[in-house]
Amino acid sequence: MSRNRKLISENLREEIAKELGVYDQVKQDGGSWASVSSKDCGNIVSKAIEIANRSVQK
């Protein structure tokens, strides 16, 4: 599998980042996610997994 393959959509990632209060930092950096901490990235992934699990259970 290619490492460039995105596992979650950009829209979903942005929505979760907004919900967690991280997106302002991304927006301030011109859309770069490089300054987002690994902890915050992990929280985004955890939330995406939670959303995916809920949609599978329905």
C-alpha positions as CSV (number, residue, x, y, z in Angstrom):
1,M,0.0,0.0,0.0
2,S,1.3,3.5,-0.9
3,R,2.2,5.7,2.0
4,N,0.6,8.6,0.2
5,R,-2.9,7.1,0.4
6,K,-5.1,9.2,2.7
7,L,-7.1,7.2,5.2
8,I,-9.4,10.0,6.1
9,S,-10.7,12.8,3.8
10,E,-9.4,16.3,4.1
11,N,-12.9,17.5,4.9
12,L,-13.3,15.1,7.8
13,R,-9.8,15.9,9.2
14,E,-10.6,19.6,9.1
15,E,-14.0,19.1,10.8
16,I,-12.4,17.1,13.6
17,A,-9.6,19.6,14.0
18,K,-12.2,22.4,14.3
19,E,-14.1,20.4,16.9
20,L,-10.9,19.8,18.9
21,G,-9.7,23.5,18.5
22,V,-6.6,22.7,16.4
23,Y,-7.7,24.0,13.0
24,D,-7.0,27.6,13.8
25,Q,-3.3,26.7,14.2
26,V,-3.4,24.9,10.8
27,K,-5.2,27.9,9.2
28,Q,-2.7,30.3,10.7
29,D,0.2,28.3,9.2
30,G,-1.3,28.5,5.7
31,G,-2.9,25.1,5.7
32,S,0.2,23.2,6.9
33,W,-0.3,20.4,9.4
34,A,3.4,20.4,10.2
35,S,3.0,22.5,13.4
36,V,0.2,20.3,14.9
37,S,1.6,18.2,17.7
38,S,1.6,14.5,17.5
39,K,-0.7,14.4,20.5
40,D,-3.3,16.5,18.6
41,C,-2.8,14.4,15.5
42,G,-3.5,11.3,17.6
43,N,-6.6,12.8,19.0
44,I,-7.8,13.5,15.4
45,V,-7.2,9.9,14.5
46,S,-8.9,8.6,17.6
47,K,-12.0,10.8,16.8
48,A,-12.0,9.6,13.2
49,I,-12.0,6.0,14.4
50,E,-14.8,6.7,16.8
51,I,-16.9,8.2,14.0
52,A,-16.1,5.2,11.7
53,N,-17.1,2.8,14.4
54,R,-20.4,4.6,15.0
55,S,-21.2,4.5,11.2
56,V,-20.5,0.8,11.0
57,Q,-22.7,0.0,14.0
58,K,-25.7,1.7,12.3
